[in-house]
Amino acid sequence: MYPRKMAQALTAVAATALVLTGCASGGGDTAAVDITADPEYSGTISILTKFGGEPLGPFFENAAAAYTELHPDVDFELIQETDQSVKDKTKTLTASQALPDIYFTWTGDWAENFIEAGLAADLTPVIAPDTEWGSTFGEASLDAFKYDGKYFAIPLYNNGKFMGYNTAIFDELGLDVPETFEGLIEACGVIKDAGYEPIAFGNKDGWPGLHYLQQLFAYNVPTGELKADFVPETATLDHEGYVKSMNEFKTLVDECTNTGEGSNGVLYTTSQQAMADGKAAMYYQEILEFDTINAEGNVVNGQGFDIFKLPVPEDAAGDAQAIEGSPEGYLINSKSPRAALAVDFMKFVTNMENATIMASPPYGQPSTVIDAVSAESSSPAVIEGIEQVNEASQIVIWLDTVTVPDVAFAWLAGGEGLVSGSMTAENVLESVRAASESAK
Amino acid sequence: MRAKLKRLSGYIWVLPALIVLGIFVYLPLIQNFGFSVTEWDIYSGEQTFVGADNYAKMFSDPIFWTSLWNNLWYAVISIIMQVFGALALAATIESLRRDRWRRMLRAIYFVPSAISLTVAGLLFYFIYEPNVGMLNSVLEGIGLGAFAQPWLGLESTAIWGIIAMSQWQGFGYCTLLFAVAIQRIPSELYEAASIDGVGPIRRFFQITMPLVREMTALMMIVTISGAFQVFNEVMVMTSGGPNNSSQVLATWLYRNGFVKNDFGYAAAVAVVIFAVTLGIALFQLWITRRRRVEW
C-alpha cells in the first residue's frame, strides 16, 4: 500500500508543479509601443544601470534629479548595479518578467537575446543615423547595436582595452613601448629585475584573462574564421591561432605577473590598485578605468600614466589593427507603458551637456556623442584611447558576451585552467569545442 | 459542541502560519519540481517539457559531481569540527572552575559567528590573498615560507581554504549551544562520578555525551543541511573557481541559472539539494528517535 500511496502523492506533486509552472507557456506579447509619440510627462521611470558605486553612481542620480526639475511629475526608480552584479540582476528581472523601462546592455549575444525575444523596443525611427537624435552619435557606435537593419539601443559610451603603463618606471629603466608581444615579454624581465611587478593581473572573476585571450585571438586568427567560431552553428575552432594565443597568454602570466599560477586568487580591483599605487608597471585595462586608476592623489598620477595597444605577436595570422572592446548602451523595454517618456529621458541623458559631464572626471566615460570627448572635458589617456578605437580596423567584442553562454563559460573555466596550469591550450580548445557542439 | 469549537479555534490560530508557509515555502518548492522538467527560455518566457533530460544531463556532468563531492567534504569536516570538536571544547570550557573564565571563553569563541558570512568571506579572502595576505606573511615570518600558497588561486587548495573559513565562522556558535546543553546536566552526576573515581575523559563519554544526544543530533542536522546549502562564502571567495574546482551544488545551480541561462537544469540541481538535505534530516531523526534521557 505504502509505495502506491507514495507514487500517487508524487504524481499529484508533479501534476501540480506542471500546472503551477505553466509548462509550455510563452511570455505573452503586448502591443508594440509607440516610441515616437509625444511623451506624457508623469509617472515613474525605472532604470537598471551599470553605474553602481563610486565614482559613477551619481551620474544617473544627478541626471534624474535634473530631469525631474524640468518635469516635476516624473520621478525615478534607479537600480544601480556594478559590472558583475548587473548580469545577475538583469537575468532575475527578465525571468520574473519585471524588466525596467530602461536597462543596460552589452553588445553581441547579450543584446541579441533581448532583441530576439521582443523585449527591446525598435528605436530605428528615433535613433537611426539619419534622424535628428541619431546624428549626434558616432555611426559605428549605433551600428554595434544594429540587428537586421534596425537600431535597438542607445549607445552611451565607447570602450576599448589597452595596456596602461607607468611612464616613470619605463623611463627609469630605459624602456620604450614594446612593439611586439615578444618585446613586451622581454620588457617584463627587465621590470621584474628592478623590483617592480611588470603587469598586475587579478583573474578571480575569470573575465580579465578572457580579455587578453580575445585580443590575441583577433591578432592570431583570421577575422572570418574568428567570427564564424563565435556562432555554434558555424564554429569549427580549429585554427592554430587559438593554441598560439593561449600559449602566449600563459607566457605572459608566467613571465610578467608576480602572482603567476596563483592569479586566479587575486581580484582585478587589487591589480588596479597595484597600478594606481605605482607598484606595478603595467595593467591591462578598459578606457572606462583610466580615470579611476589615474585619479588625482594616486601615485601613478604623480609619476605619469600612458597607454599602448597590446603588442601584436610575430607571425600573427589575424588582424593586427583590431582592438578589443565595444560600446555599452541601454535598451528600452518594448512592453513599457512609458516607452516614449523613457526615450525622452535618454535624449536628455545624451544631450551635449550631459554627455560632456559623463566624459569628464570623475566619471571619465568616453561618450559616444560626437565631440563630447575633447581636450576640455576628458583626460589625455581617454582621448588617445578613443582615437585609437576610432582608427582600429575593427572592434572585437568581449569573449564572454560575443558568444552563447555555454561557450563563454567554457572559455571562462578554460582561461582559469590555463592560468593555474591545470589545463593546456589543447585541453581548453577541446572543452570549448565540446561546449560549442552541444550548444548547436 | 463547546469542545468542538475549542478544537476548531486551534486550527484557526495556526491557519495564518500555514497559509504563509504554503505560499512562501511549499508552493515555490512544488513549482521548482515543475521547472526541473522543463527547458526554460527566460527571455521569451517559454517553457518546454523535457521530461527527465535535465536529470540525465546532470548525472553525466563532471562539474555536478565535483560540486557534490565538495559539499560532502564540507559536511564531513563540519561534523568533525562543528559537532564533535565544538562538543569537546564546550565540555572543556564548562569544566573550568571559575565562572569568569567560562564566560570569557564562550564570548571569545562566539564572536566569529556574529560576523556575517559575506564579511567573513571577504576577510578571509584578504587573509589568503597571495600578494598582501596575512597567512602567507605569517608563514614566511615563522620560517615556513615554503608552504606559502596562492590559497584561493589554486585548484588543489581553493575549496579547503573556504571550508577552513567556514569552520572558523561556525565553530563558536556550536560551542555555545553545546555549552548551554551541558549546563542543563545536573552537577550531582559529575560529583557522584568523581567520588567513584571516574576521570574527566570517561565522564565526558559516559555522562556528557549521552545527555547531550538530542543537541548533538540537532547540530548534525543543522550542520549537514548547512553544508549542502553553502553559497555565500564560495561566491565571495572564489565564485566556484578556479576552473570550477570549488563549485558546490548551490553555486553550480546559480552558474547554470544566471550565467548559462539554463534555469531548468538549475532547478534540477535545486531538487537534488532538497532531496539530499531532506533525506539526511529524516535519517538523523530516525536514528535519534530513541527515548529521551530523563533526570
Interface residues (C-beta under 8 A of the other chain):
Chain A: V13 A14 T16 A17 L18 V19 L20 T21 G22 C23 A24 S25 G26 G27 G28 K87 D88 K91 T92 T94 A95 Q97 N113 F114 E116 A117 G118 L119 N203 K204 D205 G206 N258 T259 E261 G262 S263 N264 G265 V266 L267 T270 A274 P405 D406 F409 A413 G414 E416 G417 V419 S420 S422 M423
Chain B: L27 I30 Q31 N32 F33 G34 F35 V37 T38 W40 D41 I42 Y43 S44 G45 E46 Q47 T48 F49 Y125 Y128 E129 P130 N131 V132 Q149 P150 W151 L152 G153 L154 E155 A158 T238 S239 G241 P242 N243 N244 R255 G257 F258 V259 K260 N261 D262 F263
